[in-house]
Amino acid sequence: MSRANPPAPTVRLHSLGCRLNEAELEEWADQFQHAGIQLAGDDQGADLVVINTCAVTQEAVRKSRKLLRRAQRDNPRARLIVSGCLAALEAEALAGESGVDLVVSNTDKDRLVEIAGATLALALMPESATAGGAEALFARGRQRAFVKVQDGCRYHCTFCITTRARGEERSRPITQVVSAIERLVRQGVREVALTGVHLGGYGHDRGSDLGELIAAVLADTGIKRLRLGSLEPWDLPEGFWQLFEDPRLMPHLHLPVQSGSDRVLRRMARRCKRDAFIELVAAGRAARPELNVTTDIIVGFPGEDEEDWRETLSLVETVGFGHIHAFAYSPRAGTLAATLPGRVDTATKRARSQALQQLAAASRAQLLREQHGARVEVLCEQAPDPARDLPGQGYTPNYLPVRFTALPDPINTNALVEVEITDDDGEHLLGQAIRTR
C-alpha cells in the first residue's frame, strides 16, 4: 500500500523599503518554488517566513522590527529568516533574538534559498516544484517584475546608511540580465523595472555601463515595457537620452535631487548641483517630451536656512515634478549627517514640509490636466468589474495611475489596454478603454 506524499512546505515572504528589496523578494519566490517550497496563501500558515528588512531611517528600523514581531506572532511554528539592511547592520543582535533562526547578510542574499536549505535542513522537494518566475509574481497580485541588476554604492552621501549596509558596487553580467528578462517574457510578463542601489553606476566594476545594458535588453528581449528604478542624477552614460527613442523604454525617471540649494547639497556630499539637475531634466524632456520626473527631497537637513529652502522651492517650481517624496530629516545613527551642527527645529521642518506638499500637489495637478484628451497604453493591473461598478486600474507609460471603464468584452489583468484620458480626480487619471492590444 503506497503512502501519500507529504504536503509541500510553504514560505511567506515579506519586504520593506526599496524596489531593490522587492526585486530580491521576487527572486527568492522563484527559487523557493523551484526547490518545491510553495508560496503560502493569505489565509494559510507558513512553515518558513523570510523578511527582507530596511534600515534607511530609524522609522524603517522600527517598522522592520515590528514586522519581525508580527511574523513571529502570526506564524509561531515557522522558521524565521531575516535579511536586508537591518540584518547587515545589526546581524549579531538579530541572530540572538528569540525566534530568529537564520540571518543572511546582504552579500550572501543572492544565495539565501541555498543557505537556508543547508543551514536549516529544510525539506526541499524539487520533484514537486512549480514553475516559479512569473507565476510567483502573478500569485502575489503583481504584473510588473523588478529585476536586480546592481548592488552597492561607491559614494558616501552624508545622510545615507545604505553604503555601509550594501557594500561595494557589484554588477550582474548583461547576459544574465537579458536571460532573466527573456525568461519572464516567455512566462507572460510584459513590464520589467531594472533596479539597483546605484543604478547609474551599473557596469563600473565590469567595464560596461547602464546604456549598454539597456540597449542589450531592448535588442535581445521581447519585453513590451522597460522601466528604470530610482536613478541618481549623475553617472548617466553618454547617449543615455537617445535610448528613449525606443518607445518600449518608459518615459518616467525617479531622480532624487534631495535639495535645491548647492550649499546644502555640498553638506550632503551629493554629486549633482542645482543647475546641472535642471539641465539634465531639460535634456530628458527635449528627447522625450512626455517624460515624467519624480524625486526625493529632504526637508530640514542640518544647516538648511531660509535662503536654502527658498532655493529648493524655486527648483521645484522650475522643474515641475510629477511626484515628490518628501522626508523631514531625522538623524540616522552611523551617518556623518547625524553629527553635523545646525539642527532645524521640528516646527520649522513641519512648516517647510507643508509648503512643499502644497507646491508638489499643484505641480502634479498641472501634469494630470495636461494628459486630458491623450490616448495612452495602460498595463492593466486590476481588471475592471462592471458588475460591481469597479474600474480597471494601471499606469500610463510615464507612470501616472489610471482608472478606466470596461469594454463590452472582458479585459484581463496583465492586458495592454489603449485608454483615452477624459478627466482626473486629483490623484488618478480617468479614462475610457478603447481596445486591448
Secondary structure, DSSP 8 states (H G I E B T S, - for coil): ---------EEEEEE-SSHHHHHHHHHHHHHHHHTT-EE--TTS--SEEEEEE--SSHHHHHHHHHHHHHHHHH-TTSEEEEEEHHHHHSHHHHHTSTT--EE--GGGGGGHHHHHHHHTT----GGG----THHHHHHTT--EEEEE-EE--S---TT--HHHHH-S-EE--HHHHHHHHHHHHHTT--EEEEE-TTGGGTTTTTT--HHHHHHHHHHH---SEEEE----SS---TTTGGGGGSTTB-SEEE---B-S-HHHHHHHT-S--HHHHHHHHHHHHHH-TT-EEEEEEEES-TT--HHHHHHHHHHHHHH--SEEEEEE----TTSGGGG-S----HHHHHHHHHHHHHHHHHHHHHHHHHTTT-EEEEEEEE--BGGGTB-EEEE-TT--EEEEE--SS---TT-EEEEEEEEE-SSSEEEEEEEE-
